[in-house]
Amino acid sequence: MNDKIRDQILQVRDTGRTNMFDSAQVQVIADQMGFNELVIFIEEHPKEYVNFIIYGE
């Protein structure tokens, strides 16, 4: 995961619009925010995404 993806995850989280474990909704919000990289990242690397949400790594 690169810094851009990490920043996009944090920006989606900061909206408070969804539970971050609801990856489908996170993808919807990311798409609305123009974060195409995040949408693709969650699709291609779901375990790495969840690991970041749980452990911050």
N, C-alpha and C positions, 0 to 999 in steps of 0.2 A: 504494500500500500504506500502510495506516495503522499507527500504533504498536501497536494491539491485535493485528493480524495478525502483525506483526514479532515481538512478544513470544511469541505462540503458536508460531510457527515455532521460535524459540529454545528454548522449553520442550520441544517434541517432540524437537529435536536433543539436548538435554541428557539425555533418557532413554537415549540410546545404543542404542535398539531397532532402528534401521534405517538404511540408507544414505539420506541425504536426497534423493538423486536418484531414489529409488524412490517417486515421488509417490503411487502407489496405496497403498503401505504407510503413507506419511506420513498420508494421508487416513484410513486405518483407525485409526491410533494417535490422530490428532486427534479422531476421532469418539469413541473410547473415553475420551478426556480431556475430552469435552464442548466441544470447539472447533469448533462448527458453522460459524463464520465462516471458519475456515481451510479446512475441507473445501470450502466453496463457492468460496472465493478460488482455490484450486488448480484447481478445475474451470473457472472462468471466466477465469483469468489465468495459464495455465501458463508463458508466456514470462517474465512478471514474477516468478513464483515462482523459476524456474531462475536468472534474473539475480541475484536476492537470494542464492541458495545459492552461486553462483559468485563474485560480486563484493561481496556484502554491501550492495548498494544497492537 
